[in-house]
Amino acid sequence: GQERGKRAGTENVAGIVGMGAALEIAVSHMEEHNKKVTALRDRLIDGLLAAIPMSKLNGSRDNRLPGNCNISFVGVEGESLLLMLDYNGIMASSGSACASASLDPSHVLMSLGMKHEEAHGSVRLSLSEENTEEDVDYIIETLPQIVAQLRSMSPLWETIQKEQNRIIRDELAKVLIIQGSAGSGKTSIALHRVAFLLYRFKEILNSRNILILSPNKVFGSYISN
């Protein structure tokens, strides 16, 4: 400071002018950039949720920043996921930018009511106007392989699969009961429940011949074991 520490130093005039010029440039292209980044974000979210079973978008689908993609993957540890992403040239974070040096799960996700293990298996991918569709497609191609590899080494994932298998068997059994005791209206509602389960747990069902045909003919075959 100046005057024996009683007054702040001389203002950085050059820095102030430069900041003003940078803001003018950013604002003049903001709408164009936001539109591009939002499209990339939606492409990334849709691609990852479709390719990775037991994945979940954290937060609102619509009320989020254009470049923000935060997804949790059941049965995966955040640190291992980040290391393998980095090895493949993909920069990501498991928490907020201001806590990037911490191994703790995101306090924001925890405050949203997520369990510790769920928040710990979450990653944040940030996009900007400098990213391209090729960048997004590379992530969509690479991240599912990483998640599958980590899950194959996780005893927790095996336990989760068994539990989901049990849930599906129970739901399908309920449909059989409803089909035998109710009309087409309730059967239709039950089929919607099963259709949702089949979609979410498609990896578990890949090796089984499960087929929804019509309200009157529900299965090709029933799940065994």
NUVEXGU-47841 format. One line per 8 residues: for each residue z negated, x, y negated of N, C-alpha, C. Coordinates in steps of 0.02 Angstrom, whole numbers, plus 50000, padded with zeros to 5 digits. Atoms other than C-alpha are relative to their C-alpha. Example, Ala and Ser with C-alpha at 12.3 -4.5 7.8 and 13.67 -1.06 7.14 Angstrom:
# NUVEXGU-47841
50000:50045:50059:49610:50615:50225:50000:50045:49940 | 50003:49958:50059:49643:50684:50053:49963:49961:49945
***
This chain:
# NUVEXGU-47841
50000:50040:50060:50000:50000:50000:50000:50043:49937 | 49999:49966:50065:50008:50045:49816:49937:49983:49961 | 50058:50010:50043:49875:50054:49679:49935:50000:50039 | 50061:49989:49962:49737:50123:49788:49988:49946:50054 | 50006:50048:49945:49774:49999:49930:49987:49929:49979 | 50014:50067:50025:49752:49846:49819:50063:49956:49997 | 49939:50039:50005:49936:49793:49818:50048:50023:50055 | 49954:49983:49947:50066:49785:49955:50055:50046:49975
49948:49953:50019:50206:49913:49958:50063:49966:49974 | 49937:50026:50027:50379:49894:49884:50038:49962:50054 | 49963:50041:49952:50481:49757:49969:50061:50037:50025 | 49940:49969:49970:50618:49812:50088:50061:49959:49980 | 49946:50040:50028:50760:49746:49982:50060:50000:50047 | 49942:49996:49955:50896:49807:50100:49989:49958:50063 | 50015:50040:49941:50808:49727:50248:50002:49926:49986 | 49999:50070:50019:50787:49563:50157:50072:49975:49994
49930:50019:50007:50972:49558:50110:50034:49996:50068 | 49970:50000:49933:51022:49603:50288:49979:49941:50041 | 50025:50059:49964:50911:49467:50360:50034:49937:49976 | 49966:50059:50028:50987:49339:50242:50071:49994:50025 | 49931:50000:49976:51163:49390:50293:50004:49981:50074 | 50002:50015:49928:51117:49382:50478:49987:49926:50012 | 50015:50071:49994:51044:49208:50457:50061:49957:49983 | 49940:50037:50019:51200:49147:50369:50052:50000:50056
49952:49995:49945:51310:49210:50512:49977:49957:50059 | 50027:50037:49942:51196:49135:50645:50006:49924:49989 | 49998:50072:50014:51186:48964:50561:50072:49974:49998 | 49931:50023:50006:51372:48955:50528:50033:49988:50067 | 49971:50008:49932:51409:48967:50716:49951:49966:50048 | 50053:50026:49956:51251:48882:50782:50024:49942:50043 | 49978:50059:49962:51330:48716:50834:50049:50020:50055 | 49951:49977:49951:51475:48804:50921:49967:50037:50057
50034:49961:49949:51360:48925:51012:49956:49956:50044 | 50043:50044:49961:51237:48790:51064:50039:49958:50050 | 49958:50039:49955:51377:48686:51139:50022:50042:50060 | 49978:49956:49946:51441:48835:51239:49942:50017:50047 | 50057:49979:49959:51268:48891:51298:49972:49942:50040 | 50024:50059:49964:51215:48714:51345:50043:49987:50062 | 49955:50010:49943:51369:48698:51456:49987:50052:50054 | 50016:49947:49952:51329:48865:51539:49934:49986:50035
50066:50016:49972:51148:48813:51563:50004:49945:50052 | 49993:50055:49953:51195:48649:51646:50038:50021:50062 | 49962:49974:49943:51321:48738:51757:49954:50040:50046 | 50047:49959:49962:51185:48860:51811:49949:49957:50036 | 50051:50043:49970:51053:48726:51842:50030:49961:50059 | 49969:50040:49947:51171:48615:51942:50018:50043:50060 | 49979:49956:49946:51236:48761:52044:49941:50024:50042 | 50058:49975:49963:51064:48829:52091:49965:49945:50038
50035:50055:49966:50985:48661:52132:50041:49975:50060 | 49958:50023:49944:51134:48616:52243:50002:50052:50056 | 49992:49947:49950:51138:48784:52331:49935:50021:50034 | 50064:49976:49973:50952:48815:52360:49955:49941:50016 | 50046:50054:49981:50848:48689:52459:49930:50014:49974 | 50069:49994:50023:50671:48655:52399:49995:50039:49935 | 50002:49971:50067:50710:48710:52222:49989:49943:49950 | 50019:50051:50049:50650:48619:52066:50008:50027:49930
49995:49982:50071:50694:48624:51882:49934:49985:49967 | 50064:50009:50035:50536:48649:51780:50012:49975:49929 | 49991:50028:50066:50526:48540:51626:50055:49948:49998 | 49950:50052:50010:50642:48408:51556:50070:50027:50008 | 49930:49980:49992:50826:48414:51601:50036:50001:49932 | 49964:50007:50063:50880:48362:51426:49963:50033:49941 | 50039:49974:50057:50739:48412:51307:49979:50072:50013 | 50014:49930:49990:50752:48600:51326:50049:50041:49958
49956:49957:50039:50828:48747:51232:50067:50009:50036 | 49934:49993:49970:51015:48771:51260:50005:50054:50054 | 49992:49944:49953:50994:48937:51351:49944:50007:50050 | 50059:49994:49957:50836:48900:51450:50012:49969:50068 | 49996:50024:49931:50841:48884:51640:49939:50026:50037 | 50062:49980:49965:50671:48886:51727:49995:49959:50064 | 49998:50034:49935:50672:48846:51913:49949:50031:50046 | 50047:49975:49949:50541:48860:52050:50030:49992:50069
49975:49999:49931:50579:48902:52231:49941:50003:50048 | 50056:50004:49954:50457:48849:52365:50006:50055:50053 | 50001:49950:49947:50406:48987:52486:50024:50069:49979 | 49976:49936:50025:50457:49133:52374:49950:50027:49949 | 50044:49968:50049:50350:49257:52276:50041:50025:49941 | 49963:49983:50060:50401:49288:52097:50016:50073:49993 | 49988:49928:50008:50381:49477:52099:50057:50025:50043 | 49947:49979:49955:50492:49502:52250:50068:49973:49976
49938:50030:50025:50621:49384:52177:50027:50038:49940 | 49978:49964:50059:50626:49477:52012:50027:50069:50018 | 49977:49933:49979:50643:49646:52098:50070:49997:50030 | 49935:50005:49969:50791:49588:52201:50054:49977:49951 | 49953:50019:50053:50872:49504:52052:50019:50060:49958 | 49987:49940:50040:50855:49665:51953:50045:50048:50038 | 49959:49956:49959:50930:49763:52098:50073:49977:49999 | 49932:50028:50001:51081:49647:52089:50027:49992:49929
49975:50000:50069:51098:49668:51901:49987:49936:49962 | 50016:50063:50033:51020:49501:51851:49931:50006:49968 | 50064:49995:50036:50884:49503:51718:49967:49932:49997 | 50036:50063:49999:50752:49369:51736:49926:50014:49987 | 50071:49994:50011:50568:49336:51706:49964:49946:50039 | 50040:50050:49965:50430:49246:51799:49950:49966:49953 | 50045:50029:50049:50333:49205:51641:50033:49998:49932 | 49973:50001:50068:50352:49194:51453:50018:50070:49978
49978:49934:50026:50434:49333:51355:49941:50039:49972 | 50057:49965:50030:50269:49373:51268:49951:50025:50053 | 50044:49977:49946:50185:49400:51438:50041:50034:50055 | 49955:49971:49951:50325:49496:51522:49968:50056:50041 | 50032:49945:49964:50208:49638:51573:49947:49975:50049 | 50052:50028:49957:50091:49519:51666:50031:49975:50065 | 49979:50025:49935:50104:49475:51851:49973:49930:50013 | 50026:50067:49991:50012:49311:51826:50055:49948:49991
49950:50053:50010:50111:49149:51842:49997:49973:49929 | 49995:50026:50068:50166:49064:51682:49943:49952:49984 | 50054:50045:50020:50018:48984:51593:50028:49933:49976 | 49969:50062:50021:50140:48855:51525:50013:49955:50060 | 49988:50040:49939:50192:48799:51700:49934:49976:50030 | 50065:50020:49974:50010:48797:51754:49972:49941:49960 | 50026:50054:50043:49967:48685:51605:50038:49935:50012 | 49961:50060:49983:50105:48565:51663:49977:49969:50065
50027:50028:49938:50006:48537:51822:50027:50030:50064 | 49973:49968:49940:50100:48652:51940:49946:50039:50036 | 50046:49959:49961:50006:48735:52082:50015:50074:49988 | 49993:49928:50011:49978:48923:52073:50060:50028:50037 | 49945:49973:49961:50100:48960:52214:50068:49974:49977 | 49937:50027:50026:50232:48847:52138:50021:50037:49936 | 49986:49964:50062:50220:48929:51967:50018:50072:50014 | 49988:49930:49983:50219:49100:52050:50070:50009:50029
49932:49995:49972:50386:49061:52133:50053:49976:49952 | 49953:50023:50051:50470:49016:51969:50032:50059:49963 | 49966:49949:50041:50597:49117:51870:50031:49966:49939 | 49968:50023:50062:50661:49098:51693:50062:50042:49987 | 49936:49968:50015:50844:49139:51662:50022:49977:49931 | 49982:50016:50069:50894:49147:51479:50073:50018:49988 | 49929:49990:50015:51074:49128:51423:50011:50002:49925 | 49981:49997:50071:51159:49164:51257:50076:49990:49995
49928:50009:50011:51331:49144:51180:50041:50058:50026 | 49964:49942:49973:51375:49316:51248:50012:49996:50075 | 49989:50009:49928:51363:49256:51428:50065:49961:50012 | 49937:50032:49982:51517:49191:51519:49990:49957:50063 | 50001:50039:49938:51557:49070:51660:49997:50046:50061 | 50002:49951:49944:51584:49223:51771:49929:50024:50011 | 50070:49980:49993:51404:49277:51736:49961:49947:50038 | 50036:50056:49969:51339:49106:51785:50020:49993:50074
49977:50006:49931:51446:49099:51943:49972:50056:50043 | 50028:49944:49962:51382:49270:51994:49927:49986:50019 | 50069:50018:49986:51202:49209:51980:49997:49946:50055 | 49999:50054:49951:51244:49051:52078:50018:50026:50070 | 49981:49970:49937:51322:49159:52214:49946:50045:50028 | 50047:49949:49978:51185:49291:52220:49930:49974:50012 | 50070:50022:49995:51020:49201:52193:49985:49962:50065 | 50015:50034:49936:51033:49084:52345:49993:50049:50059
50005:49950:49947:51061:49236:52457:49933:50036:49997 | 50065:49966:50008:50906:49321:52385:49943:49955:50023 | 50053:50047:49980:50798:49166:52407:49999:49991:50075 | 49996:50008:49927:50859:49143:52586:49972:50061:50035 | 50025:49939:49969:50821:49325:52627:49924:50005:49995 | 50073:49997:50009:50645:49317:52554:49965:49947:50042 | 50031:50053:49959:50609:49152:52642:50001:50019:50074 | 49995:49981:49930:50666:49225:52808:49944:50048:50020
50055:49953:49987:50526:49354:52792:49932:49970:49986 | 50063:50030:50022:50393:49231:52735:49972:49953:50053 | 50032:50046:49954:50272:49152:52859:49984:49933:49967 | 50013:50061:50036:50233:49025:52724:50059:49953:50003 | 49940:50042:49998:50414:48963:52724:50007:49967:50068 | 49996:50030:49932:50407:48935:52913:49953:49941:50005 | 50048:50055:50000:50252:48828:52889:50026:49941:49960 | 49972:50053:50043:50336:48730:52749:50055:49963:50036
49945:50031:49964:50490:48698:52856:49973:49952:50053 | 50028:50043:49948:50383:48628:52997:49971:49937:49969 | 50029:50058:50033:50292:48514:52876:50054:49952:49976 | 49946:50042:50023:50454:48451:52800:50035:49965:50058 | 49971:50030:49940:50524:48422:52974:49958:49940:50023 | 50044:50054:49980:50372:48316:53014:50008:49940:49953 | 49991:50053:50049:50394:48216:52853:50064:49961:50014 | 49936:50033:49987:50576:48180:52894:49996:49957:50062
50007:50040:49938:50534:48124:53071:49962:49936:49986 | 50040:50059:50016:50402:48006:53001:50040:49950:49960 | 49960:50045:50041:50522:47935:52872:50054:49965:50041 | 49949:50030:49958:50659:47907:52999:49970:49949:50048 | 50034:50048:49956:50535:47823:53115:49984:49936:49963 | 50013:50059:50040:50487:47705:52973:50063:49957:49993 | 49937:50037:50007:50670:47659:52951:50015:49962:50064 | 49988:50034:49937:50685:47618:53136:49956:49938:50006
50046:50057:49997:50532:47505:53122:50023:49945:49953 | 49977:50049:50049:50598:47420:52965:50064:49966:50023 | 49936:50027:49977:50771:47399:53040:49989:49948:50054 | 50011:50047:49945:50698:47311:53190:49961:49938:49980 | 50043:50056:50018:50583:47195:53092:50016:49967:49934 | 49985:50027:50067:50665:47160:52923:50074:49988:49992 | 49931:50014:50015:50825:47101:52845:50035:50059:49968 | 49959:49946:50026:50964:47202:52768:49975:50026:49933
50024:49978:50066:50880:47209:52596:49951:50057:50006 | 50050:49947:49991:50728:47310:52652:50030:50060:50036 | 49967:49944:49966:50837:47413:52768:50038:50043:49950 | 49962:49964:50050:50946:47460:52620:49955:50044:49959 | 50048:49960:50037:50793:47518:52522:49978:50060:50040 | 50021:49945:49957:50736:47622:52669:50054:50053:50007 | 49945:49952:49994:50907:47701:52686:50005:50044:49938 | 50000:49960:50060:50899:47757:52506:49947:50054:50003
50053:49949:49992:50735:47846:52544:50023:50056:50046 | 49978:49950:49953:50811:47933:52693:50057:50042:49971 | 49945:49963:50031:50969:47980:52597:49974:50054:49953 | 50030:49951:50045:50860:48066:52468:49970:50058:50040 | 50030:49948:49959:50764:48160:52603:50053:50045:50031 | 49947:49960:49970:50924:48215:52689:50030:50048:49950 | 49972:49957:50052:50988:48284:52525:49954:50058:49985 | 50047:49949:50019:50830:48379:52482:49986:50050:50056
50018:49957:49945:50801:48449:52655:50061:50017:50043 | 49938:49992:49962:50983:48480:52705:50001:50065:50040 | 50001:49938:49962:50948:48658:52760:49966:49991:50067 | 50036:50012:49938:50824:48598:52890:50043:49958:50047 | 49962:50046:49959:50947:48466:52950:50068:50026:50022 | 49934:49974:49985:51100:48578:52964:50015:50003:50074 | 49989:49991:49929:51076:48606:53149:49990:49936:50040 | 50013:50063:49966:51042:48422:53187:50053:49948:49981
49947:50050:50012:51165:48278:53203:49971:49936:49972 | 50027:50058:50033:51092:48158:53076:50054:49969:49956 | 49945:50031:50036:51215:48032:53004:49982:49928:49981 | 50011:50068:50022:51189:47877:52897:50067:49963:50002 | 49937:50035:49991:51324:47754:52948:50004:49936:49960 | 50001:50065:50035:51279:47579:52883:49930:49971:50007 | 50067:50030:49994:51126:47468:52858:49985:49975:50070 | 50012:50026:49932:51151:47404:53036:50005:50054:50054
49994:49946:49951:51187:47572:53119:49980:50064:49964 | 50028:49949:50044:51076:47705:53045:50015:50071:50022 | 49997:49930:49979:51087:47862:53152:50055:50014:50050 | 49958:49976:49946:51209:47963:53254:49955:50022:50057 | 50050:49983:49951:51059:48037:53345:49934:50010:49965 | 50066:49996:50031:50872:48049:53315:49975:50072:50005 | 50027:49932:50000:50782:48208:53269:49953:50011:50060 | 50044:49983:49943:50700:48293:53416:49955:50058:49980
50051:49949:50011:50555:48415:53426:49977:49999:49928
***
